[in-house]
Amino acid sequence: MTPADLQLKPKTDPTRPAGETPETLGAPQGRDALIVTIDGPAGAGKSTVAREVAAKLGLEFLDTGAMYRAVAALTIDHEIDRTDEQVVAKLARDADLHFDWTTDPPTLLAFGKPIMTRLRDRDVSALVSPISAMPEVRDVLVTLQRRIGGRHPLLVTEGRDQGSVVFPNAPVKLYLDASPRVRALRRAEQIGAGADLDSIEQKIIDRDLRDSTRPVGPLVKPEGGTVVDSSDLQFDEVVDALVAIVHEKVGADLLTAIRRRESRG
Ligand code: DC
């Protein structure tokens, strides 16, 4: 990794949301920054894989899906109009979303209170997709994520837009893919008896199309990223493959950055 790899893109960078400047972009730079992004479609197992990759590499882990889920939960619990983008975005700003990094995993707080236990509730899961499609909400969370990256520059960050939009200059950008059939099989296993595999697969194909064609934060393979297809791999094999790519790309820099952090205490 050279310093040039960490430089910010020019102001005309089309991947940057409107209104972002190099100052607000906040992408960590310099010798101590080492961000690994993991993008990919829903159901490819990004979250669990990313968590394990972070643990193996000794990096912190940012779950950006949790942030979108928190905004959905707040929208429901504050009983605001869930179709009013401006009101939802204002709530997202006012909530002062931030993680307590002293716990493992880090605890997400909104309005000063932990919100983690609410994030996987059925009503939240049902609302998070339309909420995450709101450009103003994405703007708020993208800015927050860059700020977090600035303060926690030794980071694995997971979410569909992390390499493509949020940290386009990250030294390691991974895209974790899996075929719709395999993702449907994994989902069917979670559901258990009675799951209709063909219908689940069709829903996944439809969602991929919606996700990849939406105007803000679409699902794309990040420029210069490495695609890993996990369709034929076991969990441990996926983790090992990603860890190997990180080592191959920034092995020496990773060790140096971690040693520097440790020597600072
Ligand atoms: O990964 P997850 O299931 O917790 O994500 C929740 C929702 O938020 C899902 O609809 C994808 C969306 N999301 C997003 O649009 N951008 C991100 N960076 C992370 C999640």
Residues whose N, C-alpha, C, O or C-beta is under 5 A from the ligand:
A	BS01	DC	T64 G65 A66 Y68 V128 S129 S132 E158 G159 R160 D161
